[in-house]
Amino acid sequence: MAWALFWVVLGLTVLAVVGLVLGLMWMVPATMVRWIEFRPHENATHLVIARFLRSSTIAAADLERVVIVERFRLGQRKSIKVVLHMGRGEEIACEPGFRAPVSLVGTPCLLAWLTDRLGAARTPVEYQKEIDRNFICPDEWWMASALADLWQVPVSAVDELADRHGIRTYRYTPRGAARDTVTVYHPGRAHEVAEELRRTRTLRPEAGGDGAAPGV
């Protein structure tokens, strides 16, 4: 009797777990936003939020703001989503698939397009950039040669520039190397520093070709 009761309880537990997993697998896509449709197409006054089995309509005038959230890692866009802020803390997020048209369009074009569509309701459209700075040390940190290519400077100038701009460094011995120790650089701000250097060169051009780059 004890063993029979044990197996019955075990079987019911397994069925409950399987049912819970299947329910969660169904609920996640059922609650995700599949697309957002503007009505009318020009100067939208209403938005249709389409989900898996249902859709809802909201007035564009009820939107507090629309935020385009773009996430980067190692200087590359990893995801983009459009978040509708409805007030009272309510948010509706639409994140397109990897190859969806919205995920491929440039951010300035998307900002302009949304601003144009929501112009009648005067809904502000904002941009938010998120940078993933969680990197595995030292496997995903950059060598001096990689930074030199990105910053367009000689390798000998990388260490000074990294120190000046607060780039973290780490010294370690690569696998398979018994004695050679190398310095790697945290890639979190690498592209930001590259942009700063580019702006500096544009505002203060130097004569002398490549020799001027390390002094930027």
Disulfide bonds with the S-S distance in Angstrom:
none
